[in-house]
């Protein structure tokens, strides 16, 4: 499974990478939304993990741009990973095109549950 994590915090990326490695997934990293969108242009991903608050473009804007693409990459599943606990944040993320939302700090069971739900809904992993 190929996963892209768009997150500006190195420690958060490291923790999630360690979790995904246990499951045998490959994870690429982008430190900002612009880079993440370029990486999606260049490679196929099964899932994108997207932080909301990053320097430059925020995660919601990146999700809107991704969903507006004219190609099949517009439908890549997106899991928002956020520390924002505002009551309406989950609904706002879904309204902008996110498939799932999990809160930081990321717990392995929450991450794997979200990935499992996406697979159950028909997201087909790319086999390496």
NORNORVEN-V190008 format. One record per residue. N is the residue number from 1. RES is the residue in one letter. BURIAL is b if it has 16 or more other ideal C-beta (glycine too) atoms within 10 Angstrom, else e. D_FIRST is the distance of its C-alpha to the first C-alpha in Angstrom with 2 decimals. Layout:
<<N:RES:BURIAL:D_FIRST> <N:RES:BURIAL:D_FIRST>>
//
This chain:
<<1:X:b:0.00> <2:X:b:3.81> <3:X:b:6.43> <4:X:b:10.12> <5:X:b:12.78> <6:X:b:16.21> <7:X:b:18.72> <8:X:e:22.05> <9:X:e:22.53> <10:X:e:21.43> <11:X:e:21.78> <12:X:b:19.54> <13:X:b:16.77> <14:X:e:17.46> <15:X:b:17.50> <16:X:b:14.15> <17:X:b:12.63> <18:X:e:14.41> <19:X:b:13.15> <20:X:b:9.40> <21:X:e:10.36> <22:X:e:12.13> <23:X:e:9.23> <24:X:e:7.58> <25:X:b:4.88> <26:X:e:6.04> <27:X:b:8.39> <28:X:b:11.03> <29:X:b:14.26> <30:X:b:17.04> <31:X:b:20.34> <32:X:b:21.65> <33:X:b:20.97> <34:X:b:22.53> <35:X:b:20.29> <36:X:b:17.18> <37:X:b:18.52> <38:X:e:19.28> <39:X:b:15.79> <40:X:b:14.59> <41:X:e:17.44> <42:X:e:16.30> <43:X:e:12.57> <44:X:e:10.13> <45:X:b:7.81> <46:X:b:6.21> <47:X:b:8.21> <48:X:b:11.10> <49:X:b:12.92> <50:X:b:16.52> <51:X:b:19.62> <52:X:b:22.83> <53:X:e:25.45> <54:X:b:25.09> <55:X:e:27.76> <56:X:e:28.35> <57:X:b:26.36> <58:X:b:25.26> <59:X:b:22.00> <60:X:b:23.74> <61:X:b:25.09> <62:X:b:21.75> <63:X:b:20.37> <64:X:e:23.55> <65:X:b:23.22> <66:X:b:19.65> <67:X:e:20.88> <68:X:e:23.93> <69:X:e:22.21> <70:X:e:23.65> <71:X:e:20.49> <72:X:e:17.40> <73:X:b:15.52> <74:X:e:17.92> <75:X:e:16.05> <76:X:b:12.62> <77:X:b:12.45> <78:X:b:13.98> <79:X:b:14.57> <80:X:b:17.73> <81:X:b:18.25> <82:X:b:22.00> <83:X:e:25.07> <84:X:b:27.22> <85:X:e:28.83> <86:X:e:31.07> <87:X:e:31.63> <88:X:e:30.68> <89:X:b:27.55> <90:X:b:25.10> <91:X:e:27.00> <92:X:b:27.27> <93:X:b:23.52> <94:X:e:23.05> <95:X:e:26.03> <96:X:b:24.47> <97:X:b:21.27> <98:X:b:18.93> <99:X:b:17.20> <100:X:b:17.36> <101:X:b:19.27> <102:X:b:19.14> <103:X:e:21.86> <104:X:b:22.13> <105:X:e:22.42> <106:X:b:18.91> <107:X:e:19.11> <108:X:e:16.24> <109:X:e:17.27> <110:X:b:17.47> <111:X:b:14.00> <112:X:e:12.50> <113:X:e:15.11> <114:X:b:14.21> <115:X:b:10.51> <116:X:e:12.08> <117:X:e:14.67> <118:X:b:12.51> <119:X:e:10.92> <120:X:e:14.56> <121:X:e:15.84> <122:X:e:14.02> <123:X:b:10.90> <124:X:e:9.21> <125:X:e:5.48> <126:X:e:5.59> <127:X:e:6.23> <128:X:e:7.23>>
//
